[in-house]
């Protein structure tokens, strides 16, 4: 994964806290500590989102039994499609790219697409 830099200004007390965490927490650098904090924040946000979705599901109405008959009926409504050889090859290439870390999130793709299609400002002509 490509890495970029981000400079953050901290008050002395927070800088001292980060340095203490690096020393005591087994981190190699302040950057490693901050990355760990960001990963944990991402994990917590995903967990909160999942919990909210589960609660929404619980409150969505009368529960129905999800037994084997229910899932059989679901599978009949949505038949399995067999991918073509070209589609299988594309799937394998995509899986390999993900394993290598050569992937981006859907949000990142949308951001790139938005930037690529935004109107460009006219450049001033040099006389």
C-alpha positions, 0 to 999 in steps of 0.5 A: 500500500502506498504511504503518504505523509501527514504533519500534525501539530500537537500541544506539548502535553499530547506530544509527550503522551505520544512519545511515552506510548511509543516507549512503553507500548512497544511501538517503533515510531510515533507514526506506528502508534498513530497508525495503530490508533487510526486502525482501532478507530476504524475498527470501532466505527465499523463495529458501531455501524454493524451494531446499529444495523443489527438494532435496526433489523431487530426493530424492523418488525415481526421476526420470521424463522430463518430455517432451512426452508426459508433459505431454500426458497431464497436460493430459488428466487436468486439462482446461482450464475456460473461465471464465464471463463473470462469472468473467472480470470478477472475474478482471479486477477482481482483476488490476487490484486487484493492479496498484494494490497493493490486495491482501493475502497469504493469511496476512494474510487468514487473520489478519484472518479469525481476528481477526474470528471470535475470541470477544469479551470481555464488557464491564463494565456501567457503573452 
